[in-house]
Amino acid sequence: MEKKSGMRREAYDRRAAQENKDEVSAKACERFMELPEYKSAQVIMWYIDCRSETRTKPHLIKEVEKGEKRIIVPYCTEDENGDNKLGLWHMTSLEEMVVGKWDILEPPRELWGNPDKEVTPQELDMIMVPGTGFDKTGGRMGNGQGYYDRTMEQVRPDCSLIALCYESQLFDEILVAPHDVYMDKVVTESEVYKGKGRV
């Protein structure tokens, strides 16, 4: 556990130190959108970047405005047992979002659970997965809160799990637990790496 905590701190530092974040992020997002999985998917979950994460908002907004796919964005909430979970919101406009937990854009709390806007994990064709660090086999290290882990456990077997990160966030090997999910692919500004995926 201590070793993983040290790796997570290093990953945060690498991500924060990334130069030319706008330019590098744009290359990564464009590479992501060129994937055959993206082109064939209809219901796609994007993450909305915060702090030093790979910046997604410019491309996310364009995809929402195009309206060719159902763009889903997550927000942090709890299940009936008080455990962390992601709510999944069909985003149709940037104007409908507000600044919420951890300064991340999210739908207004009074609209959470709106059946016209919410989707279930089983409806997702593809997830853009953030993280603090990855390796080239699809190993992932998150923030340690379990939000994405719980969502990825519930998706269909054919839902593509695609990591988006800076090349500088790649480690030789991420320490993964038996229950951790490997990514199908890891996309950076420089390359697309084929991960182990789910077995």
ROSE-4610 file (N, C-alpha, C; in Angstrom, 1 decimal, always signed):
// ROSE-4610
residu = [M/M/M/E/E/E/K/K/K/K/K/K/S/S/S/G/G/G/M/M/M/R/R/R/R/R/R/E/E/E/A/A/A/Y/Y/Y/D/D/D/R/R/R/R/R/R/A/A/A/A/A/A/Q/Q/Q/E/E/E/N/N/N/K/K/K/D/D/D/E/E/E/V/V/V/S/S/S/A/A/A/K/K/K/A/A/A/C/C/C/E/E/E/R/R/R/F/F/F/M/M/M/E/E/E/L/L/L/P/P/P/E/E/E/Y/Y/Y/K/K/K/S/S/S/A/A/A/Q/Q/Q/V/V/V/I/I/I/M/M/M/W/W/W/Y/Y/Y/I/I/I/D/D/D/C/C/C/R/R/R/S/S/S/E/E/E/T/T/T/R/R/R/T/T/T/K/K/K/P/P/P/H/H/H/L/L/L/I/I/I/K/K/K/E/E/E/V/V/V/E/E/E/K/K/K/G/G/G/E/E/E/K/K/K/R/R/R/I/I/I/I/I/I/V/V/V/P/P/P/Y/Y/Y/C/C/C/T/T/T/E/E/E/D/D/D/E/E/E/N/N/N/G/G/G/D/D/D/N/N/N/K/K/K/L/L/L/G/G/G/L/L/L/W/W/W/H/H/H/M/M/M/T/T/T/S/S/S/L/L/L/E/E/E/E/E/E/M/M/M/V/V/V/V/V/V/G/G/G/K/K/K/W/W/W/D/D/D/I/I/I/L/L/L/E/E/E/P/P/P/P/P/P/R/R/R/E/E/E/L/L/L/W/W/W/G/G/G/N/N/N/P/P/P/D/D/D/K/K/K/E/E/E/V/V/V/T/T/T/P/P/P/Q/Q/Q/E/E/E/L/L/L/D/D/D/M/M/M/I/I/I/M/M/M/V/V/V/P/P/P/G/G/G/T/T/T/G/G/G/F/F/F/D/D/D/K/K/K/T/T/T/G/G/G/G/G/G/R/R/R/M/M/M/G/G/G/N/N/N/G/G/G/Q/Q/Q/G/G/G/Y/Y/Y/Y/Y/Y/D/D/D/R/R/R/T/T/T/M/M/M/E/E/E/Q/Q/Q/V/V/V/R/R/R/P/P/P/D/D/D/C/C/C/S/S/S/L/L/L/I/I/I/A/A/A/L/L/L/C/C/C/Y/Y/Y/E/E/E/S/S/S/Q/Q/Q/L/L/L/F/F/F/D/D/D/E/E/E/I/I/I/L/L/L/V/V/V/A/A/A/P/P/P/H/H/H/D/D/D/V/V/V/Y/Y/Y/M/M/M/D/D/D/K/K/K/V/V/V/V/V/V/T/T/T/E/E/E/S/S/S/E/E/E/V/V/V/Y/Y/Y/K/K/K/G/G/G/K/K/K/G/G/G/R/R/R/V/V/V]
num = [1/1/1/2/2/2/3/3/3/4/4/4/5/5/5/6/6/6/7/7/7/8/8/8/9/9/9/10/10/10/11/11/11/12/12/12/13/13/13/14/14/14/15/15/15/16/16/16/17/17/17/18/18/18/19/19/19/20/20/20/21/21/21/22/22/22/23/23/23/24/24/24/25/25/25/26/26/26/27/27/27/28/28/28/29/29/29/30/30/30/31/31/31/32/32/32/33/33/33/34/34/34/35/35/35/36/36/36/37/37/37/38/38/38/39/39/39/40/40/40/41/41/41/42/42/42/43/43/43/44/44/44/45/45/45/46/46/46/47/47/47/48/48/48/49/49/49/50/50/50/51/51/51/52/52/52/53/53/53/54/54/54/55/55/55/56/56/56/57/57/57/58/58/58/59/59/59/60/60/60/61/61/61/62/62/62/63/63/63/64/64/64/65/65/65/66/66/66/67/67/67/68/68/68/69/69/69/70/70/70/71/71/71/72/72/72/73/73/73/74/74/74/75/75/75/76/76/76/77/77/77/78/78/78/79/79/79/80/80/80/81/81/81/82/82/82/83/83/83/84/84/84/85/85/85/86/86/86/87/87/87/88/88/88/89/89/89/90/90/90/91/91/91/92/92/92/93/93/93/94/94/94/95/95/95/96/96/96/97/97/97/98/98/98/99/99/99/100/100/100/101/101/101/102/102/102/103/103/103/104/104/104/105/105/105/106/106/106/107/107/107/108/108/108/109/109/109/110/110/110/111/111/111/112/112/112/113/113/113/114/114/114/115/115/115/116/116/116/117/117/117/118/118/118/119/119/119/120/120/120/121/121/121/122/122/122/123/123/123/124/124/124/125/125/125/126/126/126/127/127/127/128/128/128/129/129/129/130/130/130/131/131/131/132/132/132/133/133/133/134/134/134/135/135/135/136/136/136/137/137/137/138/138/138/139/139/139/140/140/140/141/141/141/142/142/142/143/143/143/144/144/144/145/145/145/146/146/146/147/147/147/148/148/148/149/149/149/150/150/150/151/151/151/152/152/152/153/153/153/154/154/154/155/155/155/156/156/156/157/157/157/158/158/158/159/159/159/160/160/160/161/161/161/162/162/162/163/163/163/164/164/164/165/165/165/166/166/166/167/167/167/168/168/168/169/169/169/170/170/170/171/171/171/172/172/172/173/173/173/174/174/174/175/175/175/176/176/176/177/177/177/178/178/178/179/179/179/180/180/180/181/181/181/182/182/182/183/183/183/184/184/184/185/185/185/186/186/186/187/187/187/188/188/188/189/189/189/190/190/190/191/191/191/192/192/192/193/193/193/194/194/194/195/195/195/196/196/196/197/197/197/198/198/198/199/199/199]
x = [+0.8/+0.0/+0.9/+2.0/+2.8/+3.5/+3.9/+4.6/+3.6/+2.3/+1.3/+1.1/+1.1/+0.9/+2.0/+3.2/+4.4/+4.3/+3.8/+3.7/+2.6/+1.5/+0.5/+1.0/+1.8/+2.3/+3.2/+4.0/+4.9/+4.0/+3.0/+2.1/+1.4/+1.0/+0.4/+1.5/+2.7/+3.8/+4.1/+4.1/+4.4/+3.3/+2.1/+0.9/+0.9/+1.2/+1.2/+2.4/+3.5/+4.7/+4.6/+3.6/+3.4/+3.4/+4.3/+4.3/+3.3/+3.0/+2.1/+0.8/+0.2/-1.0/-2.1/-2.4/-3.4/-3.1/-1.9/-1.5/-1.4/-0.8/-0.6/-2.0/-2.8/-4.2/-5.0/-4.8/-5.6/-5.1/-3.8/-3.3/-3.9/-3.9/-4.4/-5.9/-6.7/-8.1/-8.4/-7.7/-7.9/-7.5/-6.5/-6.1/-7.2/-7.8/-8.9/-10.1/-10.4/-11.6/-11.4/-10.2/-9.9/-10.0/-10.1/-10.2/-11.4/-11.3/-12.5/-13.6/-13.2/-14.2/-15.0/-14.3/-15.1/-16.0/-15.5/-16.3/-17.6/-17.5/-18.7/-19.6/-19.1/-19.9/-20.9/-22.0/-23.1/-23.3/-23.0/-23.2/-21.8/-21.2/-19.8/-19.7/-19.0/-18.8/-17.4/-17.5/-16.2/-16.1/-14.8/-14.7/-14.4/-14.8/-14.6/-13.3/-12.3/-11.0/-11.1/-10.3/-10.1/-8.6/-8.2/-6.8/-5.8/-4.9/-3.9/-4.2/-5.4/-5.7/-5.6/-5.5/-5.5/-6.8/-6.7/-7.8/-8.7/-10.0/-10.9/-12.0/-12.2/-13.4/-13.5/-12.5/-12.7/-13.3/-12.7/-13.2/-14.6/-14.8/-16.1/-17.2/-17.0/-18.0/-18.4/-17.3/-17.6/-18.4/-18.1/-18.9/-20.3/-20.5/-21.9/-22.7/-22.0/-22.7/-23.0/-22.1/-22.4/-23.6/-23.8/-25.0/-25.1/-24.0/-24.0/-24.0/-23.5/-23.5/-24.1/-24.5/-24.9/-23.7/-23.4/-22.2/-22.7/-22.1/-22.4/-21.2/-21.5/-20.5/-20.8/-19.8/-20.0/-20.1/-20.7/-20.7/-20.6/-19.9/-19.6/-20.8/-21.3/-22.4/-22.2/-23.3/-23.2/-24.4/-24.2/-25.3/-26.1/-27.1/-28.0/-27.3/-26.1/-25.3/-24.3/-24.2/-23.3/-21.9/-21.8/-20.5/-20.4/-19.2/-18.9/-19.4/-20.1/-20.5/-20.6/-20.5/-20.7/-22.1/-22.7/-23.9/-23.6/-24.4/-24.1/-25.2/-24.7/-25.6/-25.5/-26.6/-26.5/-26.4/-25.3/-25.0/-25.4/-26.2/-26.6/-26.2/-25.6/-25.2/-24.2/-23.2/-22.3/-23.1/-24.1/-24.8/-25.6/-25.8/-26.6/-25.7/-24.4/-23.5/-23.1/-22.8/-22.4/-21.1/-20.4/-19.2/-19.6/-19.2/-19.5/-18.4/-18.4/-17.4/-16.1/-15.0/-13.6/-13.5/-14.4/-14.4/-14.6/-15.3/-15.5/-16.9/-17.1/-18.4/-19.3/-20.5/-21.5/-22.9/-23.9/-25.3/-25.7/-26.7/-27.2/-27.8/-27.5/-27.9/-29.4/-30.2/-31.7/-32.1/-31.3/-31.7/-31.1/-30.3/-29.7/-30.8/-30.7/-31.7/-32.8/-32.8/-33.8/-33.8/-34.9/-34.9/-34.7/-35.0/-34.7/-33.3/-32.4/-31.0/-30.1/-30.5/-29.6/-29.5/-28.4/-28.2/-27.6/-27.7/-27.1/-25.8/-24.9/-23.6/-23.8/-24.9/-25.1/-25.4/-25.8/-26.1/-24.8/-23.7/-22.5/-21.8/-21.4/-20.6/-19.1/-18.8/-17.4/-17.2/-16.1/-15.7/-14.3/-14.2/-12.9/-12.6/-11.5/-11.1/-9.9/-10.1/-9.0/-8.2/-7.1/-6.3/-5.1/-4.4/-3.2/-2.0/-2.1/-1.0/-1.5/-0.7/-1.1/+0.2/+0.1/+1.2/+0.7/+1.7/+1.3/+0.5/+0.3/-0.6/-2.0/-2.3/-3.6/-3.8/-2.8/-2.9/-3.2/-4.0/-4.5/-4.4/-4.0/-4.0/-4.9/-6.0/-6.9/-6.5/-7.5/-7.3/-7.5/-7.9/-8.1/-9.5/-10.5/-11.8/-12.8/-12.4/-13.2/-14.4/-14.5/-15.7/-15.7/-14.6/-14.6/-14.6/-13.9/-13.8/-15.3/-16.1/-17.5/-18.3/-18.1/-18.8/-18.3/-17.0/-16.5/-16.9/-17.2/-17.6/-19.0/-19.8/-21.2/-21.5/-20.5/-20.7/-20.8/-21.4/-21.4/-20.0/-19.9/-18.6/-18.0/-18.9/-18.4/-18.2/-18.4/-18.1/-16.6/-16.1/-14.7/-14.2/-13.1/-12.6/-11.2/-11.2/-10.1/-9.5/-8.3/-7.6/-7.1/-7.2/-6.7/-5.7/-4.5/-3.5/-2.3/-1.4/-0.2/+0.8/+1.7/+2.8/+3.6/+3.7/+4.5/+3.8/+2.6/+1.9/+2.1/+2.9/+3.1/+4.2/+4.0/+5.0/+5.3/+6.5/+6.8/+5.8/+5.3/+4.3/+3.5/+2.2/+1.3/+1.0/+1.0/+0.7/-0.8/-1.3/-2.8/-3.2/-4.4/-5.0/-5.8/-6.1/-6.8/-8.1/-8.8/-10.1/-10.0/-8.8/-8.6/-8.9/-9.4/-9.7/-8.6/-8.2/-7.2/-8.0/-7.4/-7.9/-7.8/-8.7/-8.6/-7.5/-7.4/-6.4/-6.0/-4.7/-4.3/-3.9/-4.5/-4.2/-3.5/-2.4/-1.6/-1.5/-0.8/-0.6/+0.3/+1.1/+2.1/+1.7/+0.8/+0.7/-0.6/-1.1/-2.2/-1.6/-1.7/-1.2/-2.3/-2.2/-3.2/-3.1/-4.1/-4.0/-4.5/-4.4/-4.9/-6.4/-7.1/-8.5/-9.0/-10.3/-10.9/-10.7/-10.4/-10.2/-11.3]
y = [-1.2/+0.0/+1.3/+1.2/+2.4/+2.6/+1.5/+1.7/+2.3/+1.9/+2.4/+3.9/+4.3/+5.7/+6.5/+6.0/+6.7/+6.9/+5.8/+5.9/+6.9/+6.9/+7.9/+9.3/+9.6/+10.9/+11.3/+10.3/+10.6/+10.9/+10.1/+10.3/+11.7/+12.1/+13.5/+14.5/+14.3/+15.3/+15.3/+14.1/+14.1/+14.8/+14.5/+15.1/+16.6/+17.1/+18.6/+19.2/+18.5/+19.1/+19.0/+18.4/+18.2/+19.6/+19.8/+21.1/+21.1/+22.3/+22.5/+21.6/+21.7/+20.8/+21.0/+22.2/+22.4/+21.6/+21.8/+21.2/+19.7/+19.2/+17.8/+17.1/+17.8/+17.2/+17.1/+18.1/+18.1/+16.9/+16.7/+15.5/+14.2/+14.1/+12.9/+12.7/+13.8/+13.7/+13.4/+13.9/+13.6/+12.2/+11.7/+10.3/+9.4/+9.8/+9.0/+9.0/+10.1/+10.2/+9.5/+9.2/+8.4/+6.9/+6.5/+5.0/+4.4/+3.2/+2.6/+2.4/+2.1/+1.9/+3.2/+4.4/+5.6/+5.8/+5.6/+5.9/+5.0/+3.8/+2.9/+3.0/+3.6/+3.8/+4.9/+4.7/+5.7/+6.4/+5.6/+6.2/+6.2/+7.3/+7.4/+8.3/+7.8/+8.6/+9.3/+10.6/+11.4/+11.8/+12.1/+12.7/+14.2/+15.0/+16.5/+16.7/+17.2/+17.4/+18.4/+18.1/+19.1/+19.0/+20.1/+20.2/+20.0/+19.0/+18.8/+17.7/+17.2/+16.0/+16.4/+15.4/+15.7/+16.4/+17.5/+18.5/+18.0/+17.8/+17.2/+18.2/+19.3/+20.2/+20.7/+21.2/+21.7/+20.7/+19.5/+18.5/+17.9/+17.8/+17.4/+18.3/+19.6/+20.5/+20.4/+20.3/+20.2/+18.9/+17.8/+16.6/+16.7/+17.4/+17.7/+18.5/+19.5/+20.4/+19.7/+18.8/+18.1/+17.2/+16.7/+15.9/+14.6/+14.0/+12.8/+11.6/+11.8/+10.7/+11.1/+10.2/+10.5/+10.7/+11.9/+12.1/+12.1/+11.2/+11.1/+11.6/+12.3/+12.8/+12.3/+12.0/+11.5/+12.6/+12.3/+13.2/+12.3/+12.8/+12.0/+12.0/+10.9/+10.8/+9.5/+9.1/+7.9/+7.0/+5.7/+4.8/+4.7/+3.8/+3.7/+3.2/+2.6/+2.2/+3.3/+4.4/+5.4/+5.3/+4.3/+4.1/+5.0/+5.4/+6.3/+5.6/+6.4/+5.9/+7.1/+6.8/+7.8/+7.9/+9.0/+9.2/+9.5/+9.1/+9.2/+10.1/+11.2/+12.3/+12.5/+12.5/+12.8/+14.3/+14.7/+16.2/+16.7/+17.7/+18.3/+19.7/+20.3/+21.7/+22.0/+22.8/+23.2/+24.0/+24.8/+25.7/+25.0/+23.7/+23.0/+22.5/+22.7/+22.2/+23.3/+22.9/+23.8/+23.3/+24.1/+23.7/+23.0/+21.7/+20.9/+20.4/+19.2/+18.6/+18.6/+19.0/+19.1/+20.1/+21.0/+22.0/+21.4/+20.3/+19.6/+20.0/+20.2/+20.5/+19.3/+19.6/+18.5/+19.1/+18.2/+18.7/+19.2/+20.2/+20.7/+19.6/+19.6/+18.5/+18.3/+19.3/+19.2/+18.3/+18.2/+17.4/+16.0/+15.7/+14.3/+13.3/+12.2/+11.2/+11.4/+12.5/+12.9/+11.7/+11.0/+9.9/+10.3/+11.5/+12.0/+12.2/+12.3/+12.6/+11.6/+10.7/+9.7/+8.5/+7.9/+6.6/+5.6/+4.3/+3.3/+2.8/+2.3/+1.8/+0.8/+0.0/-1.0/-0.4/+0.9/+1.5/+2.1/+2.1/+2.7/+1.8/+2.3/+1.6/+1.8/+2.9/+3.2/+4.2/+4.0/+5.0/+5.5/+6.8/+7.5/+7.5/+6.8/+6.6/+7.5/+8.3/+9.1/+8.3/+8.8/+8.1/+9.0/+8.6/+9.3/+8.7/+7.3/+6.7/+5.4/+5.0/+3.8/+3.1/+1.9/+1.3/+0.8/+0.4/+0.1/-1.2/-1.9/-3.1/-2.8/-1.6/-1.2/-1.1/-1.4/-1.2/+0.2/+0.4/+1.8/+2.0/+3.2/+3.7/+5.0/+4.9/+6.1/+6.9/+7.7/+8.5/+7.8/+6.6/+5.8/+5.9/+6.5/+6.6/+5.6/+4.9/+3.8/+4.1/+5.4/+5.8/+5.1/+5.1/+4.5/+3.0/+2.4/+1.0/+0.4/+1.0/+0.5/+0.6/+1.7/+1.8/+0.8/+0.6/-0.4/-1.8/-2.1/-3.4/-3.7/-2.7/-2.8/-2.7/-2.4/-2.2/-3.6/-3.5/-4.7/-5.2/-6.5/-7.0/-6.3/-5.9/-5.2/-3.7/-3.2/-1.7/-1.5/-0.6/-0.4/+0.6/+0.1/+0.9/+1.5/+2.8/+3.5/+4.5/+4.4/+5.4/+6.5/+7.7/+8.9/+9.6/+9.8/+10.4/+11.0/+11.6/+12.1/+11.0/+11.0/+10.0/+10.0/+11.1/+11.3/+10.5/+10.1/+9.4/+7.9/+7.4/+6.0/+5.5/+4.4/+3.8/+2.4/+1.9/+0.5/-0.5/-0.4/-1.3/-0.7/-0.7/-0.2/-1.4/-1.1/-2.2/-2.3/-3.4/-3.7/-4.8/-4.6/-5.7/-6.6/-7.8/-8.8/-8.3/-7.4/-6.9/-5.7/-5.2/-4.0/-4.4/-3.5/-3.7/-3.2/-3.9/-3.5/-2.7/-1.7/-1.0/-1.8/-1.5/-2.2/-1.5/-0.1/+0.6/+1.8/+2.3/+3.5/+4.5/+5.6/+6.6/+7.8/+8.2/+9.4/+10.3/+11.4/+12.3/+11.7/+10.6/+10.0/+8.7/+7.9/+6.5/+6.0/+4.9/+4.1/+2.7/+2.4/+1.1/+0.1/-1.1/-2.1/-2.7/-2.6/-3.2/-4.6/-5.2/-6.6/-6.6/-5.6/-5.6/-6.5/-6.8/-7.6/-9.1/-9.9/-11.4/-12.2]
z = [+0.0/+0.0/+0.0/+0.8/+0.9/-0.4/-1.1/-2.4/-3.4/-3.4/-4.3/-4.0/-2.7/-2.4/-2.9/-2.8/-3.4/-4.9/-5.5/-7.0/-7.4/-6.6/-6.9/-6.7/-5.7/-5.5/-6.7/-7.1/-8.3/-9.5/-9.7/-10.9/-10.8/-9.7/-9.6/-10.0/-9.5/-9.8/-11.3/-11.9/-13.4/-14.2/-13.8/-14.5/-14.3/-13.1/-12.9/-13.7/-13.8/-14.5/-16.0/-16.6/-18.0/-18.7/-19.6/-20.4/-21.5/-22.0/-23.1/-23.0/-21.9/-21.6/-22.7/-23.2/-24.1/-25.4/-25.9/-27.2/-27.1/-26.0/-25.8/-25.6/-24.9/-24.6/-25.9/-26.8/-28.0/-28.9/-28.9/-29.7/-29.2/-27.8/-27.2/-27.5/-27.4/-27.7/-29.1/-30.0/-31.5/-31.8/-31.1/-31.3/-30.8/-29.6/-29.0/-30.0/-30.6/-31.4/-32.8/-33.1/-34.4/-34.2/-32.9/-32.7/-33.4/-33.9/-34.5/-33.5/-32.2/-31.2/-31.0/-31.1/-30.9/-32.1/-33.3/-34.5/-34.5/-34.0/-34.0/-32.8/-31.7/-30.5/-30.7/-30.0/-30.0/-28.6/-27.6/-26.2/-25.5/-25.4/-25.0/-23.8/-22.8/-21.6/-21.6/-21.6/-21.5/-20.1/-19.7/-18.4/-18.6/-17.7/-17.7/-16.9/-17.5/-16.8/-15.7/-14.7/-13.6/-13.2/-12.5/-12.1/-13.3/-13.1/-14.2/-15.1/-15.1/-16.0/-17.5/-18.3/-19.8/-20.1/-20.8/-21.0/-22.1/-21.7/-22.6/-23.0/-22.3/-22.5/-23.9/-24.6/-25.9/-26.9/-26.9/-27.8/-27.3/-26.0/-25.5/-25.9/-25.8/-26.1/-27.6/-28.5/-29.9/-30.2/-29.5/-29.7/-29.3/-28.1/-27.7/-28.7/-29.2/-30.1/-31.5/-31.9/-33.1/-33.0/-31.9/-31.6/-32.3/-32.8/-33.6/-32.7/-31.4/-30.5/-29.1/-28.3/-27.0/-26.1/-25.7/-24.8/-23.4/-22.6/-21.2/-20.4/-19.3/-18.4/-17.0/-16.2/-14.9/-13.8/-12.7/-11.5/-10.3/-9.3/-8.1/-7.1/-6.7/-5.8/-4.9/-4.3/-3.4/-3.8/-3.5/-3.7/-2.4/-2.4/-1.2/+0.1/-0.1/+1.1/+1.5/+0.8/+1.2/+0.5/-0.4/-1.1/-2.3/-2.7/-3.8/-5.1/-5.9/-7.3/-8.2/-9.5/-10.5/-11.0/-11.0/-11.7/-13.2/-14.1/-15.5/-16.2/-16.8/-17.2/-18.7/-19.5/-20.9/-21.1/-21.5/-21.6/-23.0/-23.0/-24.3/-24.5/-23.4/-23.5/-22.3/-22.5/-21.5/-20.4/-20.9/-20.0/-18.9/-19.1/-18.1/-17.0/-17.0/-16.0/-15.0/-13.8/-12.7/-12.1/-11.4/-10.7/-9.4/-9.2/-8.1/-7.3/-6.8/-6.0/-6.7/-5.9/-6.4/-7.6/-7.7/-8.7/-10.1/-10.2/-11.4/-11.9/-13.2/-13.8/-13.6/-13.2/-13.0/-13.2/-13.4/-13.5/-12.2/-12.2/-10.9/-10.0/-8.8/-7.9/-7.9/-8.0/-8.0/-9.2/-10.2/-11.4/-11.4/-10.4/-10.3/-10.3/-11.0/-11.0/-12.0/-12.8/-13.8/-14.8/-15.0/-15.9/-17.4/-17.7/-19.1/-19.4/-18.3/-18.5/-18.1/-17.1/-16.6/-17.5/-17.5/-18.2/-17.2/-17.5/-16.6/-17.2/-16.4/-17.0/-18.1/-18.1/-19.1/-20.5/-20.5/-21.8/-22.5/-21.8/-22.3/-23.4/-24.5/-25.5/-25.3/-24.6/-24.5/-23.3/-22.6/-21.5/-21.7/-21.7/-21.6/-20.1/-19.8/-18.4/-18.0/-17.0/-16.5/-15.4/-15.0/-13.9/-13.6/-12.5/-12.2/-12.9/-13.1/-13.8/-14.5/-15.6/-16.3/-16.7/-17.2/-17.9/-19.3/-20.1/-21.5/-21.7/-20.6/-20.7/-20.3/-19.9/-19.5/-18.0/-17.2/-15.8/-15.4/-14.5/-14.1/-12.6/-12.3/-10.9/-10.9/-10.1/-10.0/-8.8/-8.4/-7.2/-5.9/-5.9/-4.7/-4.1/-4.8/-4.3/-4.8/-5.9/-6.4/-7.3/-7.6/-8.5/-9.8/-10.5/-11.9/-11.8/-10.7/-10.6/-10.5/-9.7/-9.5/-10.8/-11.6/-12.8/-13.8/-13.9/-14.9/-14.6/-13.3/-13.0/-13.5/-13.9/-14.2/-15.7/-16.5/-18.0/-18.7/-19.9/-20.7/-21.1/-21.4/-21.8/-23.1/-23.9/-25.2/-25.1/-23.9/-23.7/-23.7/-24.5/-24.6/-23.5/-22.8/-21.7/-22.2/-22.5/-23.1/-22.2/-21.8/-20.9/-21.8/-21.2/-21.9/-20.9/-21.3/-20.4/-21.2/-20.5/-21.0/-21.1/-22.1/-22.1/-20.8/-20.2/-19.0/-17.8/-17.9/-16.9/-16.9/-17.9/-18.1/-17.2/-16.5/-15.7/-16.3/-15.9/-16.4/-16.0/-14.8/-14.3/-13.2/-13.3/-12.3/-11.3/-10.0/-9.0/-9.0/-9.5/-9.6/-8.6/-8.1/-7.2/-8.1/-7.5/-8.3/-8.9/-8.2/-8.6/-9.6/-9.8/-10.7/-12.1/-12.9/-14.3/-15.2/-16.2/-17.2/-18.3/-18.8/-19.9/-21.2/-22.1/-23.5/-24.3/-24.1/-24.8/-23.9/-24.1/-23.4/-24.5/-24.5/-25.5/-24.9/-25.6/-25.2/-26.4/-26.2/-27.3/-28.4/-28.0/-29.0/-29.5/-28.8/-29.2/-28.7/-29.2/-28.7/-28.3/-27.1/-26.5/-26.3/-26.8/-26.6/-25.2/-24.4/-23.0/-23.0/-21.8/-21.6/-21.7/-21.3/-21.2/-20.1/-20.1/-19.1/-19.5/-18.6/-18.9/-18.2]
